[in-house]
Amino acid sequence: MAKSLILTGISGSRVGIQMIVASRQTLIGSANGCDLVLHDRHVLPQHAQIRVVLDHWFISPLDAHAQVFVNGVTVRGQQRIDEGDLVTVGTATFKAEILQVNEVGGGRRW
């Protein structure tokens, strides 16, 4: 069994949508090539990145002008994402959940 980070939209254009962070690195931005595309005038083409290291997830803004918040606090550098944290990118806020996932059969990818 592996752990997965699940982000559930609680505001903005992603309300109610659950996304599983399935890659070691997940790119968030407004560009079509991103893993998580957010069409939001406050989101840069390559806005932020989520990385997983030893079953812990970290979010980092990719530009000095990219605003990323965890629990309402601006992220500078990188910030760990824990169970129950609120992650905001642009006008979208997500609630973080960490679950054990059966690796057989894969999983959803957003």
Gaussian input, Z-matrix of N, CA and C with variables (Angstrom, degrees):
# hf/3-21g

backbone

0 1
 N
 C     1     B1
 C     2     B2     1     A1
 N     3     B3     2     A2     1     D1
 C     4     B4     3     A3     2     D2
 C     5     B5     4     A4     3     D3
 N     6     B6     5     A5     4     D4
 C     7     B7     6     A6     5     D5
 C     8     B8     7     A7     6     D6
 N     9     B9     8     A8     7     D7
 C    10    B10     9     A9     8     D8
 C    11    B11    10    A10     9     D9
 N    12    B12    11    A11    10    D10
 C    13    B13    12    A12    11    D11
 C    14    B14    13    A13    12    D12
 N    15    B15    14    A14    13    D13
 C    16    B16    15    A15    14    D14
 C    17    B17    16    A16    15    D15
 N    18    B18    17    A17    16    D16
 C    19    B19    18    A18    17    D17
 C    20    B20    19    A19    18    D18
 N    21    B21    20    A20    19    D19
 C    22    B22    21    A21    20    D20
 C    23    B23    22    A22    21    D21
 N    24    B24    23    A23    22    D22
 C    25    B25    24    A24    23    D23
 C    26    B26    25    A25    24    D24
 N    27    B27    26    A26    25    D25
 C    28    B28    27    A27    26    D26
 C    29    B29    28    A28    27    D27
 N    30    B30    29    A29    28    D28
 C    31    B31    30    A30    29    D29
 C    32    B32    31    A31    30    D30
 N    33    B33    32    A32    31    D31
 C    34    B34    33    A33    32    D32
 C    35    B35    34    A34    33    D33
 N    36    B36    35    A35    34    D34
 C    37    B37    36    A36    35    D35
 C    38    B38    37    A37    36    D36
 N    39    B39    38    A38    37    D37
 C    40    B40    39    A39    38    D38
 C    41    B41    40    A40    39    D39
 N    42    B42    41    A41    40    D40
 C    43    B43    42    A42    41    D41
 C    44    B44    43    A43    42    D42
 N    45    B45    44    A44    43    D43
 C    46    B46    45    A45    44    D44
 C    47    B47    46    A46    45    D45
 N    48    B48    47    A47    46    D46
 C    49    B49    48    A48    47    D47
 C    50    B50    49    A49    48    D48
 N    51    B51    50    A50    49    D49
 C    52    B52    51    A51    50    D50
 C    53    B53    52    A52    51    D51
 N    54    B54    53    A53    52    D52
 C    55    B55    54    A54    53    D53
 C    56    B56    55    A55    54    D54
 N    57    B57    56    A56    55    D55
 C    58    B58    57    A57    56    D56
 C    59    B59    58    A58    57    D57
 N    60    B60    59    A59    58    D58
 C    61    B61    60    A60    59    D59
 C    62    B62    61    A61    60    D60
 N    63    B63    62    A62    61    D61
 C    64    B64    63    A63    62    D62
 C    65    B65    64    A64    63    D63
 N    66    B66    65    A65    64    D64
 C    67    B67    66    A66    65    D65
 C    68    B68    67    A67    66    D66
 N    69    B69    68    A68    67    D67
 C    70    B70    69    A69    68    D68
 C    71    B71    70    A70    69    D69
 N    72    B72    71    A71    70    D70
 C    73    B73    72    A72    71    D71
 C    74    B74    73    A73    72    D72
 N    75    B75    74    A74    73    D73
 C    76    B76    75    A75    74    D74
 C    77    B77    76    A76    75    D75
 N    78    B78    77    A77    76    D76
 C    79    B79    78    A78    77    D77
 C    80    B80    79    A79    78    D78
 N    81    B81    80    A80    79    D79
 C    82    B82    81    A81    80    D80
 C    83    B83    82    A82    81    D81
 N    84    B84    83    A83    82    D82
 C    85    B85    84    A84    83    D83
 C    86    B86    85    A85    84    D84
 N    87    B87    86    A86    85    D85
 C    88    B88    87    A87    86    D86
 C    89    B89    88    A88    87    D87
 N    90    B90    89    A89    88    D88
 C    91    B91    90    A90    89    D89
 C    92    B92    91    A91    90    D90
 N    93    B93    92    A92    91    D91
 C    94    B94    93    A93    92    D92
 C    95    B95    94    A94    93    D93
 N    96    B96    95    A95    94    D94
 C    97    B97    96    A96    95    D95
 C    98    B98    97    A97    96    D96
 N    99    B99    98    A98    97    D97
 C   100   B100    99    A99    98    D98
 C   101   B101   100   A100    99    D99
 N   102   B102   101   A101   100   D100
 C   103   B103   102   A102   101   D101
 C   104   B104   103   A103   102   D102
 N   105   B105   104   A104   103   D103
 C   106   B106   105   A105   104   D104
 C   107   B107   106   A106   105   D105
 N   108   B108   107   A107   106   D106
 C   109   B109   108   A108   107   D107
 C   110   B110   109   A109   108   D108
 N   111   B111   110   A110   109   D109
 C   112   B112   111   A111   110   D110
 C   113   B113   112   A112   111   D111
 N   114   B114   113   A113   112   D112
 C   115   B115   114   A114   113   D113
 C   116   B116   115   A115   114   D114
 N   117   B117   116   A116   115   D115
 C   118   B118   117   A117   116   D116
 C   119   B119   118   A118   117   D117
 N   120   B120   119   A119   118   D118
 C   121   B121   120   A120   119   D119
 C   122   B122   121   A121   120   D120
 N   123   B123   122   A122   121   D121
 C   124   B124   123   A123   122   D122
 C   125   B125   124   A124   123   D123
 N   126   B126   125   A125   124   D124
 C   127   B127   126   A126   125   D125
 C   128   B128   127   A127   126   D126
 N   129   B129   128   A128   127   D127
 C   130   B130   129   A129   128   D128
 C   131   B131   130   A130   129   D129
 N   132   B132   131   A131   130   D130
 C   133   B133   132   A132   131   D131
 C   134   B134   133   A133   132   D132
 N   135   B135   134   A134   133   D133
 C   136   B136   135   A135   134   D134
 C   137   B137   136   A136   135   D135
 N   138   B138   137   A137   136   D136
 C   139   B139   138   A138   137   D137
 C   140   B140   139   A139   138   D138
 N   141   B141   140   A140   139   D139
 C   142   B142   141   A141   140   D140
 C   143   B143   142   A142   141   D141
 N   144   B144   143   A143   142   D142
 C   145   B145   144   A144   143   D143
 C   146   B146   145   A145   144   D144
 N   147   B147   146   A146   145   D145
 C   148   B148   147   A147   146   D146
 C   149   B149   148   A148   147   D147
 N   150   B150   149   A149   148   D148
 C   151   B151   150   A150   149   D149
 C   152   B152   151   A151   150   D150
 N   153   B153   152   A152   151   D151
 C   154   B154   153   A153   152   D152
 C   155   B155   154   A154   153   D153
 N   156   B156   155   A155   154   D154
 C   157   B157   156   A156   155   D155
 C   158   B158   157   A157   156   D156
 N   159   B159   158   A158   157   D157
 C   160   B160   159   A159   158   D158
 C   161   B161   160   A160   159   D159
 N   162   B162   161   A161   160   D160
 C   163   B163   162   A162   161   D161
 C   164   B164   163   A163   162   D162
 N   165   B165   164   A164   163   D163
 C   166   B166   165   A165   164   D164
 C   167   B167   166   A166   165   D165
 N   168   B168   167   A167   166   D166
 C   169   B169   168   A168   167   D167
 C   170   B170   169   A169   168   D168
 N   171   B171   170   A170   169   D169
 C   172   B172   171   A171   170   D170
 C   173   B173   172   A172   171   D171
 N   174   B174   173   A173   172   D172
 C   175   B175   174   A174   173   D173
 C   176   B176   175   A175   174   D174
 N   177   B177   176   A176   175   D175
 C   178   B178   177   A177   176   D176
 C   179   B179   178   A178   177   D177
 N   180   B180   179   A179   178   D178
 C   181   B181   180   A180   179   D179
 C   182   B182   181   A181   180   D180
 N   183   B183   182   A182   181   D181
 C   184   B184   183   A183   182   D182
 C   185   B185   184   A184   183   D183
 N   186   B186   185   A185   184   D184
 C   187   B187   186   A186   185   D185
 C   188   B188   187   A187   186   D186
 N   189   B189   188   A188   187   D187
 C   190   B190   189   A189   188   D188
 C   191   B191   190   A190   189   D189
 N   192   B192   191   A191   190   D190
 C   193   B193   192   A192   191   D191
 C   194   B194   193   A193   192   D192
 N   195   B195   194   A194   193   D193
 C   196   B196   195   A195   194   D194
 C   197   B197   196   A196   195   D195
 N   198   B198   197   A197   196   D196
 C   199   B199   198   A198   197   D197
 C   200   B200   199   A199   198   D198
 N   201   B201   200   A200   199   D199
 C   202   B202   201   A201   200   D200
 C   203   B203   202   A202   201   D201
 N   204   B204   203   A203   202   D202
 C   205   B205   204   A204   203   D203
 C   206   B206   205   A205   204   D204
 N   207   B207   206   A206   205   D205
 C   208   B208   207   A207   206   D206
 C   209   B209   208   A208   207   D207
 N   210   B210   209   A209   208   D208
 C   211   B211   210   A210   209   D209
 C   212   B212   211   A211   210   D210
 N   213   B213   212   A212   211   D211
 C   214   B214   213   A213   212   D212
 C   215   B215   214   A214   213   D213
 N   216   B216   215   A215   214   D214
 C   217   B217   216   A216   215   D215
 C   218   B218   217   A217   216   D216
 N   219   B219   218   A218   217   D217
 C   220   B220   219   A219   218   D218
 C   221   B221   220   A220   219   D219
 N   222   B222   221   A221   220   D220
 C   223   B223   222   A222   221   D221
 C   224   B224   223   A223   222   D222
 N   225   B225   224   A224   223   D223
 C   226   B226   225   A225   224   D224
 C   227   B227   226   A226   225   D225
 N   228   B228   227   A227   226   D226
 C   229   B229   228   A228   227   D227
 C   230   B230   229   A229   228   D228
 N   231   B231   230   A230   229   D229
 C   232   B232   231   A231   230   D230
 C   233   B233   232   A232   231   D231
 N   234   B234   233   A233   232   D232
 C   235   B235   234   A234   233   D233
 C   236   B236   235   A235   234   D234
 N   237   B237   236   A236   235   D235
 C   238   B238   237   A237   236   D236
 C   239   B239   238   A238   237   D237
 N   240   B240   239   A239   238   D238
 C   241   B241   240   A240   239   D239
 C   242   B242   241   A241   240   D240
 N   243   B243   242   A242   241   D241
 C   244   B244   243   A243   242   D242
 C   245   B245   244   A244   243   D243
 N   246   B246   245   A245   244   D244
 C   247   B247   246   A246   245   D245
 C   248   B248   247   A247   246   D246
 N   249   B249   248   A248   247   D247
 C   250   B250   249   A249   248   D248
 C   251   B251   250   A250   249   D249
 N   252   B252   251   A251   250   D250
 C   253   B253   252   A252   251   D251
 C   254   B254   253   A253   252   D252
 N   255   B255   254   A254   253   D253
 C   256   B256   255   A255   254   D254
 C   257   B257   256   A256   255   D255
 N   258   B258   257   A257   256   D256
 C   259   B259   258   A258   257   D257
 C   260   B260   259   A259   258   D258
 N   261   B261   260   A260   259   D259
 C   262   B262   261   A261   260   D260
 C   263   B263   262   A262   261   D261
 N   264   B264   263   A263   262   D262
 C   265   B265   264   A264   263   D263
 C   266   B266   265   A265   264   D264
 N   267   B267   266   A266   265   D265
 C   268   B268   267   A267   266   D266
 C   269   B269   268   A268   267   D267
 N   270   B270   269   A269   268   D268
 C   271   B271   270   A270   269   D269
 C   272   B272   271   A271   270   D270
 N   273   B273   272   A272   271   D271
 C   274   B274   273   A273   272   D272
 C   275   B275   274   A274   273   D273
 N   276   B276   275   A275   274   D274
 C   277   B277   276   A276   275   D275
 C   278   B278   277   A277   276   D276
 N   279   B279   278   A278   277   D277
 C   280   B280   279   A279   278   D278
 C   281   B281   280   A280   279   D279
 N   282   B282   281   A281   280   D280
 C   283   B283   282   A282   281   D281
 C   284   B284   283   A283   282   D282
 N   285   B285   284   A284   283   D283
 C   286   B286   285   A285   284   D284
 C   287   B287   286   A286   285   D285
 N   288   B288   287   A287   286   D286
 C   289   B289   288   A288   287   D287
 C   290   B290   289   A289   288   D288
 N   291   B291   290   A290   289   D289
 C   292   B292   291   A291   290   D290
 C   293   B293   292   A292   291   D291
 N   294   B294   293   A293   292   D292
 C   295   B295   294   A294   293   D293
 C   296   B296   295   A295   294   D294
 N   297   B297   296   A296   295   D295
 C   298   B298   297   A297   296   D296
 C   299   B299   298   A298   297   D297
 N   300   B300   299   A299   298   D298
 C   301   B301   300   A300   299   D299
 C   302   B302   301   A301   300   D300
 N   303   B303   302   A302   301   D301
 C   304   B304   303   A303   302   D302
 C   305   B305   304   A304   303   D303
 N   306   B306   305   A305   304   D304
 C   307   B307   306   A306   305   D305
 C   308   B308   307   A307   306   D306
 N   309   B309   308   A308   307   D307
 C   310   B310   309   A309   308   D308
 C   311   B311   310   A310   309   D309
 N   312   B312   311   A311   310   D310
 C   313   B313   312   A312   311   D311
 C   314   B314   313   A313   312   D312
 N   315   B315   314   A314   313   D313
 C   316   B316   315   A315   314   D314
 C   317   B317   316   A316   315   D315
 N   318   B318   317   A317   316   D316
 C   319   B319   318   A318   317   D317
 C   320   B320   319   A319   318   D318
 N   321   B321   320   A320   319   D319
 C   322   B322   321   A321   320   D320
 C   323   B323   322   A322   321   D321
 N   324   B324   323   A323   322   D322
 C   325   B325   324   A324   323   D323
 C   326   B326   325   A325   324   D324
 N   327   B327   326   A326   325   D325
 C   328   B328   327   A327   326   D326
 C   329   B329   328   A328   327   D327

   B1=1.4449
   B2=1.5208
   B3=1.2960
   B4=1.4641
   B5=1.5203
   B6=1.3159
   B7=1.4556
   B8=1.5172
   B9=1.3249
   B10=1.4612
   B11=1.5096
   B12=1.3294
   B13=1.4511
   B14=1.5157
   B15=1.3207
   B16=1.4623
   B17=1.5203
   B18=1.3249
   B19=1.4610
   B20=1.5189
   B21=1.3215
   B22=1.4660
   B23=1.5195
   B24=1.3349
   B25=1.4503
   B26=1.5138
   B27=1.3340
   B28=1.4695
   B29=1.5234
   B30=1.3579
   B31=1.4613
   B32=1.5182
   B33=1.3194
   B34=1.4590
   B35=1.5174
   B36=1.3274
   B37=1.4677
   B38=1.5230
   B39=1.3113
   B40=1.4681
   B41=1.5265
   B42=1.3189
   B43=1.4689
   B44=1.5282
   B45=1.3266
   B46=1.4541
   B47=1.5098
   B48=1.3143
   B49=1.4662
   B50=1.5210
   B51=1.3410
   B52=1.4602
   B53=1.5221
   B54=1.3217
   B55=1.4525
   B56=1.5192
   B57=1.3100
   B58=1.4565
   B59=1.5173
   B60=1.3255
   B61=1.4629
   B62=1.5255
   B63=1.3409
   B64=1.4615
   B65=1.5226
   B66=1.3212
   B67=1.4633
   B68=1.5191
   B69=1.3191
   B70=1.4664
   B71=1.5230
   B72=1.3482
   B73=1.4607
   B74=1.5161
   B75=1.3165
   B76=1.4576
   B77=1.5159
   B78=1.3282
   B79=1.4539
   B80=1.5222
   B81=1.3341
   B82=1.4636
   B83=1.5224
   B84=1.3258
   B85=1.4589
   B86=1.5113
   B87=1.3270
   B88=1.4615
   B89=1.5248
   B90=1.3276
   B91=1.4660
   B92=1.5259
   B93=1.3259
   B94=1.4655
   B95=1.5224
   B96=1.3189
   B97=1.4564
   B98=1.5221
   B99=1.3248
   B100=1.4677
   B101=1.5276
   B102=1.3307
   B103=1.4671
   B104=1.5279
   B105=1.3240
   B106=1.4667
   B107=1.5166
   B108=1.3256
   B109=1.4541
   B110=1.5279
   B111=1.3357
   B112=1.4534
   B113=1.5288
   B114=1.3210
   B115=1.4598
   B116=1.5225
   B117=1.3189
   B118=1.4592
   B119=1.5301
   B120=1.3176
   B121=1.4628
   B122=1.5270
   B123=1.3313
   B124=1.4631
   B125=1.5279
   B126=1.3386
   B127=1.4661
   B128=1.5274
   B129=1.3244
   B130=1.4669
   B131=1.5339
   B132=1.3346
   B133=1.4685
   B134=1.5361
   B135=1.3198
   B136=1.4682
   B137=1.5255
   B138=1.3151
   B139=1.4592
   B140=1.5290
   B141=1.3156
   B142=1.4722
   B143=1.5192
   B144=1.3128
   B145=1.4609
   B146=1.5241
   B147=1.3285
   B148=1.4653
   B149=1.5192
   B150=1.3346
   B151=1.4624
   B152=1.5254
   B153=1.3203
   B154=1.4621
   B155=1.5273
   B156=1.3415
   B157=1.4542
   B158=1.5175
   B159=1.3378
   B160=1.4653
   B161=1.5215
   B162=1.3304
   B163=1.4668
   B164=1.5262
   B165=1.3202
   B166=1.4559
   B167=1.5220
   B168=1.3337
   B169=1.4513
   B170=1.5186
   B171=1.3514
   B172=1.4522
   B173=1.5223
   B174=1.3242
   B175=1.4563
   B176=1.5213
   B177=1.3348
   B178=1.4608
   B179=1.5175
   B180=1.3344
   B181=1.4591
   B182=1.5317
   B183=1.3355
   B184=1.4619
   B185=1.5244
   B186=1.3097
   B187=1.4588
   B188=1.5244
   B189=1.3056
   B190=1.4706
   B191=1.5291
   B192=1.3423
   B193=1.4658
   B194=1.5237
   B195=1.3219
   B196=1.4725
   B197=1.5234
   B198=1.3142
   B199=1.4535
   B200=1.5215
   B201=1.3299
   B202=1.4622
   B203=1.5242
   B204=1.3320
   B205=1.4654
   B206=1.5222
   B207=1.3216
   B208=1.4593
   B209=1.5152
   B210=1.3322
   B211=1.4629
   B212=1.5323
   B213=1.3458
   B214=1.4506
   B215=1.5156
   B216=1.3194
   B217=1.4657
   B218=1.5332
   B219=1.3286
   B220=1.4590
   B221=1.5211
   B222=1.3456
   B223=1.4655
   B224=1.5232
   B225=1.3016
   B226=1.4598
   B227=1.5201
   B228=1.2799
   B229=1.4557
   B230=1.5159
   B231=1.3079
   B232=1.4693
   B233=1.5165
   B234=1.3289
   B235=1.4636
   B236=1.5209
   B237=1.3039
   B238=1.4600
   B239=1.5214
   B240=1.3312
   B241=1.4650
   B242=1.5227
   B243=1.3251
   B244=1.4617
   B245=1.5216
   B246=1.3117
   B247=1.4668
   B248=1.5277
   B249=1.3297
   B250=1.4506
   B251=1.5206
   B252=1.3295
   B253=1.4625
   B254=1.5227
   B255=1.3271
   B256=1.4582
   B257=1.5204
   B258=1.3271
   B259=1.4625
   B260=1.5220
   B261=1.3426
   B262=1.4598
   B263=1.5181
   B264=1.3379
   B265=1.4607
   B266=1.5228
   B267=1.3251
   B268=1.4654
   B269=1.5148
   B270=1.3418
   B271=1.4675
   B272=1.5291
   B273=1.3299
   B274=1.4683
   B275=1.5264
   B276=1.3242
   B277=1.4633
   B278=1.5177
   B279=1.3286
   B280=1.4599
   B281=1.5124
   B282=1.3255
   B283=1.4661
   B284=1.5221
   B285=1.3225
   B286=1.4624
   B287=1.5232
   B288=1.3189
   B289=1.4620
   B290=1.5182
   B291=1.2996
   B292=1.4584
   B293=1.5218
   B294=1.3388
   B295=1.4607
   B296=1.5084
   B297=1.3242
   B298=1.4602
   B299=1.5234
   B300=1.3214
   B301=1.4541
   B302=1.5142
   B303=1.3287
   B304=1.4571
   B305=1.5199
   B306=1.3340
   B307=1.4519
   B308=1.5186
   B309=1.3178
   B310=1.4585
   B311=1.5138
   B312=1.3114
   B313=1.4586
   B314=1.5091
   B315=1.3321
   B316=1.4682
   B317=1.5098
   B318=1.2927
   B319=1.4479
   B320=1.5008
   B321=1.3126
   B322=1.4485
   B323=1.5254
   B324=1.2972
   B325=1.4647
   B326=1.5007
   B327=1.2899
   B328=1.4400
   B329=1.4539
   A1=109.15
   A2=115.48
   A3=122.35
   A4=108.58
   A5=115.53
   A6=120.35
   A7=108.89
   A8=115.66
   A9=121.63
   A10=109.59
   A11=114.69
   A12=121.75
   A13=107.67
   A14=116.03
   A15=121.64
   A16=107.11
   A17=115.54
   A18=121.59
   A19=107.86
   A20=116.09
   A21=121.85
   A22=108.29
   A23=115.90
   A24=120.80
   A25=111.69
   A26=116.44
   A27=120.47
   A28=111.74
   A29=117.33
   A30=120.96
   A31=108.70
   A32=115.51
   A33=119.98
   A34=111.53
   A35=116.91
   A36=122.31
   A37=113.76
   A38=119.45
   A39=122.41
   A40=113.62
   A41=118.62
   A42=121.54
   A43=109.95
   A44=115.68
   A45=121.81
   A46=115.45
   A47=118.20
   A48=120.78
   A49=108.96
   A50=115.93
   A51=121.24
   A52=108.85
   A53=114.98
   A54=121.18
   A55=109.05
   A56=115.69
   A57=120.49
   A58=108.42
   A59=116.39
   A60=121.28
   A61=105.86
   A62=115.06
   A63=120.72
   A64=113.36
   A65=117.85
   A66=121.38
   A67=110.85
   A68=115.65
   A69=120.46
   A70=110.81
   A71=116.04
   A72=121.50
   A73=108.15
   A74=116.33
   A75=122.29
   A76=108.46
   A77=115.97
   A78=122.29
   A79=110.04
   A80=116.27
   A81=123.19
   A82=108.25
   A83=116.68
   A84=119.87
   A85=111.67
   A86=115.37
   A87=120.50
   A88=112.66
   A89=118.82
   A90=122.70
   A91=110.43
   A92=115.96
   A93=120.93
   A94=113.74
   A95=119.55
   A96=121.98
   A97=114.96
   A98=117.66
   A99=120.91
   A100=110.60
   A101=115.79
   A102=121.08
   A103=110.61
   A104=116.73
   A105=122.56
   A106=107.04
   A107=116.26
   A108=121.46
   A109=108.67
   A110=115.34
   A111=122.15
   A112=107.81
   A113=116.47
   A114=121.34
   A115=107.22
   A116=114.83
   A117=122.12
   A118=106.19
   A119=117.20
   A120=119.33
   A121=112.73
   A122=117.56
   A123=121.71
   A124=112.60
   A125=117.04
   A126=121.75
   A127=108.83
   A128=116.08
   A129=122.31
   A130=110.06
   A131=118.00
   A132=119.92
   A133=113.29
   A134=117.57
   A135=122.39
   A136=105.80
   A137=115.64
   A138=122.99
   A139=113.37
   A140=116.27
   A141=120.46
   A142=110.13
   A143=114.43
   A144=120.66
   A145=108.88
   A146=115.49
   A147=121.51
   A148=106.66
   A149=115.70
   A150=121.26
   A151=108.61
   A152=115.44
   A153=120.05
   A154=107.99
   A155=114.92
   A156=122.35
   A157=107.08
   A158=116.73
   A159=121.91
   A160=112.40
   A161=116.82
   A162=123.51
   A163=114.05
   A164=117.49
   A165=122.77
   A166=107.25
   A167=116.48
   A168=121.82
   A169=109.72
   A170=114.99
   A171=122.23
   A172=108.91
   A173=116.88
   A174=121.75
   A175=108.57
   A176=115.17
   A177=121.99
   A178=109.51
   A179=118.07
   A180=119.49
   A181=108.37
   A182=116.64
   A183=120.60
   A184=112.90
   A185=117.59
   A186=122.50
   A187=107.09
   A188=116.52
   A189=120.60
   A190=111.91
   A191=117.17
   A192=121.14
   A193=113.16
   A194=116.90
   A195=121.02
   A196=109.25
   A197=115.68
   A198=119.59
   A199=109.90
   A200=114.64
   A201=123.47
   A202=105.88
   A203=115.95
   A204=120.79
   A205=109.77
   A206=116.71
   A207=122.81
   A208=105.54
   A209=115.73
   A210=122.48
   A211=111.83
   A212=115.61
   A213=121.07
   A214=115.51
   A215=117.91
   A216=122.17
   A217=108.75
   A218=116.20
   A219=121.38
   A220=110.66
   A221=115.80
   A222=121.19
   A223=108.32
   A224=115.33
   A225=122.66
   A226=106.01
   A227=118.48
   A228=120.68
   A229=108.44
   A230=117.12
   A231=120.17
   A232=109.71
   A233=115.39
   A234=122.03
   A235=108.45
   A236=115.89
   A237=120.50
   A238=109.86
   A239=115.87
   A240=122.55
   A241=107.22
   A242=116.35
   A243=121.98
   A244=110.23
   A245=116.06
   A246=123.86
   A247=110.06
   A248=116.76
   A249=121.86
   A250=115.20
   A251=117.44
   A252=119.81
   A253=110.59
   A254=115.27
   A255=122.41
   A256=107.69
   A257=115.75
   A258=122.65
   A259=107.76
   A260=116.41
   A261=121.29
   A262=110.20
   A263=114.78
   A264=123.30
   A265=105.87
   A266=116.78
   A267=119.26
   A268=109.37
   A269=116.12
   A270=119.84
   A271=112.32
   A272=117.01
   A273=120.92
   A274=110.46
   A275=115.51
   A276=121.26
   A277=108.61
   A278=114.99
   A279=122.88
   A280=109.91
   A281=116.49
   A282=121.39
   A283=107.49
   A284=116.01
   A285=122.02
   A286=111.23
   A287=114.34
   A288=121.82
   A289=107.30
   A290=117.17
   A291=121.63
   A292=107.63
   A293=114.92
   A294=121.39
   A295=111.43
   A296=115.13
   A297=120.86
   A298=107.33
   A299=117.69
   A300=121.82
   A301=108.87
   A302=115.77
   A303=121.78
   A304=108.34
   A305=118.61
   A306=121.66
   A307=112.39
   A308=118.98
   A309=121.70
   A310=108.37
   A311=116.83
   A312=119.94
   A313=112.88
   A314=117.37
   A315=120.15
   A316=112.59
   A317=115.15
   A318=121.40
   A319=109.88
   A320=116.04
   A321=119.76
   A322=109.51
   A323=114.23
   A324=120.77
   A325=106.36
   A326=118.42
   A327=120.71
   A328=108.01
   D1=138.61
   D2=177.56
   D3=-117.22
   D4=159.94
   D5=175.44
   D6=-93.10
   D7=147.25
   D8=175.20
   D9=-132.63
   D10=146.60
   D11=174.19
   D12=-92.86
   D13=126.02
   D14=177.05
   D15=-115.20
   D16=126.39
   D17=177.47
   D18=-108.84
   D19=123.45
   D20=179.02
   D21=-111.04
   D22=123.32
   D23=179.86
   D24=-66.53
   D25=128.66
   D26=178.22
   D27=-119.57
   D28=-6.40
   D29=173.58
   D30=-155.95
   D31=164.72
   D32=-179.88
   D33=78.79
   D34=-158.10
   D35=-174.17
   D36=-75.08
   D37=-6.65
   D38=-176.07
   D39=-108.89
   D40=18.61
   D41=-177.67
   D42=-55.44
   D43=127.31
   D44=176.34
   D45=81.04
   D46=-7.82
   D47=-178.80
   D48=-89.25
   D49=129.19
   D50=177.25
   D51=-100.18
   D52=136.08
   D53=178.34
   D54=-127.77
   D55=132.69
   D56=177.87
   D57=-98.73
   D58=125.24
   D59=175.88
   D60=-82.75
   D61=103.05
   D62=-171.06
   D63=-104.05
   D64=-9.29
   D65=-176.72
   D66=-105.39
   D67=160.99
   D68=174.89
   D69=-64.91
   D70=-31.51
   D71=177.29
   D72=-134.22
   D73=131.37
   D74=-179.93
   D75=-125.92
   D76=122.72
   D77=-178.61
   D78=-94.20
   D79=128.74
   D80=179.46
   D81=-113.58
   D82=131.67
   D83=177.96
   D84=-179.68
   D85=-173.74
   D86=-179.98
   D87=-95.41
   D88=-8.74
   D89=179.38
   D90=-76.46
   D91=144.86
   D92=-178.10
   D93=-60.72
   D94=-24.77
   D95=-179.17
   D96=-79.89
   D97=-2.91
   D98=-179.18
   D99=-74.82
   D100=155.64
   D101=176.65
   D102=-69.98
   D103=-38.39
   D104=175.67
   D105=-121.75
   D106=108.00
   D107=-178.45
   D108=-95.18
   D109=122.52
   D110=177.51
   D111=-116.72
   D112=111.41
   D113=177.71
   D114=-83.46
   D115=94.84
   D116=-172.78
   D117=-152.27
   D118=131.37
   D119=-178.08
   D120=-66.21
   D121=-12.08
   D122=178.54
   D123=-95.47
   D124=2.63
   D125=-178.11
   D126=-110.33
   D127=125.95
   D128=178.75
   D129=-75.07
   D130=162.12
   D131=179.52
   D132=-53.73
   D133=-42.41
   D134=172.50
   D135=-126.70
   D136=94.63
   D137=-166.99
   D138=-91.67
   D139=-49.75
   D140=-174.40
   D141=-151.72
   D142=166.85
   D143=178.96
   D144=-136.04
   D145=138.64
   D146=171.66
   D147=-108.50
   D148=128.21
   D149=177.27
   D150=-121.09
   D151=147.97
   D152=175.24
   D153=-112.48
   D154=131.46
   D155=178.19
   D156=-134.50
   D157=114.73
   D158=178.12
   D159=51.59
   D160=50.94
   D161=178.72
   D162=62.77
   D163=25.51
   D164=172.99
   D165=-126.16
   D166=139.37
   D167=-176.75
   D168=-107.51
   D169=139.81
   D170=-179.18
   D171=-131.43
   D172=138.20
   D173=176.61
   D174=-113.80
   D175=140.18
   D176=179.56
   D177=-137.79
   D178=134.37
   D179=171.40
   D180=-70.65
   D181=147.55
   D182=-177.64
   D183=-102.03
   D184=3.37
   D185=-178.18
   D186=-150.29
   D187=148.65
   D188=-179.79
   D189=-61.94
   D190=-23.72
   D191=-179.56
   D192=-94.60
   D193=-3.34
   D194=-178.89
   D195=-79.06
   D196=117.23
   D197=179.62
   D198=-93.10
   D199=121.20
   D200=178.62
   D201=-132.03
   D202=136.00
   D203=-178.84
   D204=-128.61
   D205=142.63
   D206=169.87
   D207=-123.34
   D208=118.90
   D209=-177.23
   D210=55.12
   D211=37.53
   D212=176.42
   D213=81.77
   D214=-2.07
   D215=-178.89
   D216=-102.92
   D217=130.99
   D218=179.44
   D219=-61.41
   D220=132.99
   D221=177.69
   D222=-88.64
   D223=124.26
   D224=172.91
   D225=-120.82
   D226=123.49
   D227=-174.27
   D228=84.25
   D229=-116.26
   D230=176.40
   D231=-135.23
   D232=153.62
   D233=-178.65
   D234=-137.16
   D235=133.52
   D236=176.52
   D237=-70.98
   D238=142.74
   D239=175.84
   D240=-106.17
   D241=121.36
   D242=179.74
   D243=-113.03
   D244=166.02
   D245=176.55
   D246=-49.73
   D247=128.09
   D248=176.12
   D249=87.08
   D250=-7.53
   D251=179.37
   D252=-65.50
   D253=151.87
   D254=173.73
   D255=-105.64
   D256=121.12
   D257=-177.82
   D258=-111.65
   D259=123.62
   D260=-179.10
   D261=-116.99
   D262=128.54
   D263=174.86
   D264=-130.93
   D265=118.71
   D266=-174.24
   D267=64.38
   D268=-129.81
   D269=178.63
   D270=-99.25
   D271=3.84
   D272=-179.16
   D273=-97.81
   D274=131.08
   D275=175.82
   D276=-117.23
   D277=137.16
   D278=-178.63
   D279=-122.74
   D280=144.17
   D281=172.99
   D282=-99.37
   D283=131.24
   D284=-177.09
   D285=-89.29
   D286=137.23
   D287=175.61
   D288=-136.07
   D289=139.02
   D290=179.38
   D291=-116.43
   D292=122.19
   D293=-176.05
   D294=-126.82
   D295=152.20
   D296=169.25
   D297=-78.63
   D298=132.45
   D299=-177.35
   D300=-126.74
   D301=137.64
   D302=175.40
   D303=-72.27
   D304=121.51
   D305=-177.07
   D306=-72.56
   D307=-24.06
   D308=179.15
   D309=-71.26
   D310=128.65
   D311=179.36
   D312=92.04
   D313=-1.96
   D314=175.38
   D315=72.95
   D316=-147.83
   D317=-178.13
   D318=-172.91
   D319=177.26
   D320=179.54
   D321=-74.96
   D322=148.81
   D323=173.59
   D324=-130.83
   D325=142.06
   D326=-178.55
   D327=-98.93

